[in-house]
Amino acid sequence: SNTAKAEAITEATNLSDAAREAAIMEATELSNTAKTEAITEATNLSDAAREAAITKATELSNSSKLQAVNESKDYVDSQLNDVQVVLETMKPDAAGNIGVGVEVPQAKLDVNGDIRATEIRVEANGNTADFVFDENYDLKELEEVEAFIKKNKHLPDIPSAEELEASGVNLAEMNKLLLQKIEELTLYVIEKNKDVEELELKFNNQKDIIEHLHSRLLQIEEIIETK
């Protein structure tokens, strides 16, 4: 009876250890499988999320790039249109005249508005005034100039205000006329300076004569007093 009991206990113990080991192995296999499945699922989810993010970023980038291209194209088109308008308005007519802001230009370049430049050079083409310094130049007397001004309300040789408003100002011609008047004024100043020098000489001579007469007068007075 005791032997049978011991054998039964031993067999039960062996069965218990085997069952426990089998349960542990099964649990371990299940744990490893679950872990592998979880990792695989997470990896798949991560790859999908990454691909979705890349796709979205690519779509946004392409959209922004397309918008930027369209905006640049619109800007370039508007600039080209402005240039085309300018070129059309500055196209020479049958007479070779170009108008800016003028439908029917009356000159080679007819501008309705301001012109801004750092320098404008006008060819002289004989429009100079050095003839004023020629010995045979007829320099009018100041009295004659005064009479002309009182009668005509402008300088001799200079167009009147009405003429300038009607015909405009020829820069080369007006520059010559103004220079002519400056040179005439210079001649007047030189002439008046000579008159002043002559008056000063006469004054000094008269002063010497007066001083001499004063000295003689004092001498005469002394002679009279001594007598």
URRA-V304883 format. One record per residue. N is the residue number from 1. RES is the residue in one letter. SS is DSSP state (@ for helix, = for strand, . for the rest). PSI is psi in degrees with one decimal (999 if undefined). OMEGA is omega in radians with two decimals (* if undefined). Layout:
BEGIN
[[N RES SS PSI OMEGA] [N RES SS PSI OMEGA]]
END
This chain:
BEGIN
[[1 S . -44.7 3.12] [2 N @ -36.5 3.13] [3 T @ -43.5 3.14] [4 A @ -40.6 3.13] [5 K @ -44.7 -3.12] [6 A @ -40.6 3.13] [7 E @ -39.2 -3.14] [8 A @ -41.2 3.14] [9 I @ -42.6 -3.14] [10 T @ -44.9 -3.12] [11 E @ -40.5 -3.13] [12 A @ -38.3 -3.14] [13 T @ -43.7 3.13] [14 N @ -43.6 3.11] [15 L @ -40.0 -3.14] [16 S @ -43.0 3.13] [17 D @ -41.4 -3.13] [18 A @ -41.6 -3.14] [19 A @ -40.6 3.14] [20 R @ -43.5 -3.14] [21 E @ -39.4 3.12] [22 A @ -40.5 3.14] [23 A @ -40.9 3.13] [24 I @ -44.4 -3.13] [25 M @ -42.6 3.14] [26 E @ -40.4 3.13] [27 A @ -39.6 3.13] [28 T @ -44.0 3.13] [29 E @ -42.7 3.11] [30 L @ -41.3 -3.14] [31 S @ -44.4 3.14] [32 N @ -40.4 3.13] [33 T @ -45.5 -3.14] [34 A @ -41.7 -3.14] [35 K @ -43.0 3.13] [36 T @ -43.3 3.12] [37 E @ -40.4 3.14] [38 A @ -42.4 3.13] [39 I @ -43.7 3.14] [40 T @ -44.7 -3.14] [41 E @ -42.0 3.13] [42 A @ -40.1 3.12] [43 T @ -43.3 3.12] [44 N @ -42.4 3.11] [45 L @ -42.0 -3.13] [46 S @ -43.7 3.13] [47 D @ -41.8 -3.14] [48 A @ -43.1 3.14] [49 A @ -40.1 3.13] [50 R @ -42.9 3.13] [51 E @ -37.8 3.12] [52 A @ -41.7 3.12] [53 A @ -42.2 3.13] [54 I @ -42.2 3.13] [55 T @ -44.4 -3.14] [56 K @ -44.8 3.14] [57 A @ -39.6 3.12] [58 T @ -42.2 3.11] [59 E @ -45.1 3.12] [60 L @ -42.4 3.14] [61 S @ -44.0 3.13] [62 N @ -38.2 3.12] [63 S @ -44.7 3.12] [64 S @ -41.1 -3.14] [65 K @ -42.5 3.13] [66 L @ -39.9 3.11] [67 Q @ -43.6 3.12] [68 A @ -40.6 3.12] [69 V @ -43.5 3.14] [70 N @ -41.8 3.11] [71 E @ -43.1 3.11] [72 S @ -41.2 3.13] [73 K @ -43.7 3.13] [74 D @ -41.4 -3.14] [75 Y @ -45.7 3.14] [76 V @ -41.3 3.13] [77 D @ -41.5 3.14] [78 S @ -39.7 3.11] [79 Q @ -41.1 3.11] [80 L @ -36.8 3.10] [81 N @ -42.7 3.11] [82 D @ -43.1 3.13] [83 V @ -40.6 -3.13] [84 Q @ -39.5 3.11] [85 V @ -44.0 3.13] [86 V @ -43.6 -3.14] [87 L @ -37.9 3.14] [88 E @ -41.6 -3.12] [89 T @ -25.0 -3.12] [90 M . 15.5 3.12] [91 K . 127.5 -3.12] [92 P . 142.9 3.07] [93 D . -169.6 -3.08] [94 A . -28.4 -3.13] [95 A . 1.0 -3.13] [96 G . 13.0 3.14] [97 N . 145.3 3.13] [98 I = 131.9 3.13] [99 G = 137.0 3.04] [100 V = 107.6 -3.05] [101 G . 14.6 -3.13] [102 V . 125.4 -3.12] [103 E . -39.7 -3.14] [104 V . 88.2 -3.11] [105 P . 142.2 -3.13] [106 Q . 4.9 -3.13] [107 A . 172.1 3.14] [108 K . -35.8 3.01] [109 L = 110.7 -3.07] [110 D = 112.2 -3.04] [111 V = 127.8 3.06] [112 N . 85.7 -3.11] [113 G . -170.9 -3.11] [114 D . 152.9 3.00] [115 I . 124.1 -3.12] [116 R . 129.6 -3.13] [117 A . 156.9 3.08] [118 T . -18.9 3.13] [119 E . 138.6 3.04] [120 I . 123.9 -3.13] [121 R . 122.0 3.13] [122 V . 125.1 3.13] [123 E . 135.9 -3.09] [124 A . -49.0 3.13] [125 N . 46.5 3.10] [126 G . -4.8 -3.14] [127 N . 66.8 3.09] [128 T . 166.6 -3.01] [129 A . 15.3 -3.12] [130 D @ -9.9 3.09] [131 F @ -17.8 3.11] [132 V @ -31.8 -3.08] [133 F @ 3.3 3.07] [134 D . 142.1 -3.09] [135 E . -29.6 -3.10] [136 N . 6.4 -3.13] [137 Y . 134.7 -3.10] [138 D . 89.3 3.10] [139 L . 115.8 -3.08] [140 K . 147.3 3.03] [141 E . 149.4 -3.12] [142 L @ -32.7 3.11] [143 E @ -37.5 3.11] [144 E @ -40.4 3.10] [145 V @ -43.6 3.13] [146 E @ -44.4 3.14] [147 A @ -40.0 3.13] [148 F @ -43.0 -3.12] [149 I @ -43.8 -3.14] [150 K @ -34.2 -3.09] [151 K @ -42.5 -2.98] [152 N @ -13.1 3.11] [153 K . 26.1 3.00] [154 H . 166.3 -3.10] [155 L . 152.4 3.03] [156 P . 143.2 3.11] [157 D . -9.1 3.13] [158 I . 131.5 3.13] [159 P . 149.9 3.12] [160 S . 167.3 3.12] [161 A @ -38.8 3.14] [162 E @ -40.5 3.14] [163 E @ -40.5 -3.13] [164 L @ -40.5 3.13] [165 E @ -31.9 -3.12] [166 A @ -39.6 -3.01] [167 S @ -10.3 -3.06] [168 G . -177.2 -3.09] [169 V . 120.5 3.01] [170 N . 109.6 -3.01] [171 L @ -45.7 -3.12] [172 A @ -46.2 -3.12] [173 E @ -43.5 -3.12] [174 M @ -37.3 3.10] [175 N @ -40.2 3.10] [176 K @ -44.5 -3.11] [177 L @ -42.0 3.12] [178 L @ -41.2 3.09] [179 L @ -37.4 3.10] [180 Q @ -43.5 -3.13] [181 K @ -36.0 3.08] [182 I @ -42.5 3.14] [183 E @ -37.7 3.07] [184 E @ -43.1 3.10] [185 L @ -38.0 3.11] [186 T @ -42.2 3.10] [187 L @ -40.3 3.09] [188 Y @ -42.8 3.14] [189 V @ -42.8 3.12] [190 I @ -44.0 -3.13] [191 E @ -44.7 3.13] [192 K @ -33.4 3.09] [193 N @ -38.0 3.08] [194 K @ -39.7 3.10] [195 D @ -41.5 3.14] [196 V @ -43.8 3.12] [197 E @ -39.5 3.11] [198 E @ -40.6 3.11] [199 L @ -39.6 3.10] [200 E @ -40.1 3.12] [201 L @ -44.1 3.11] [202 K @ -40.6 3.13] [203 F @ -45.4 -3.14] [204 N @ -38.2 3.10] [205 N @ -44.6 3.11] [206 Q @ -35.5 3.10] [207 K @ -42.9 3.11] [208 D @ -41.5 -3.14] [209 I @ -43.6 -3.14] [210 I @ -43.2 3.13] [211 E @ -39.2 3.11] [212 H @ -44.3 3.12] [213 L @ -38.1 3.11] [214 H @ -40.8 3.11] [215 S @ -43.7 3.11] [216 R @ -38.3 3.12] [217 L @ -39.3 3.11] [218 L @ -39.8 3.12] [219 Q @ -43.0 3.13] [220 I @ -41.2 -3.14] [221 E @ -39.1 3.12] [222 E @ -41.0 3.12] [223 I @ -42.6 -3.13] [224 I @ -42.8 -3.12] [225 E @ -33.0 -3.12] [226 T @ -22.2 3.14] [227 K . 999 *]]
END
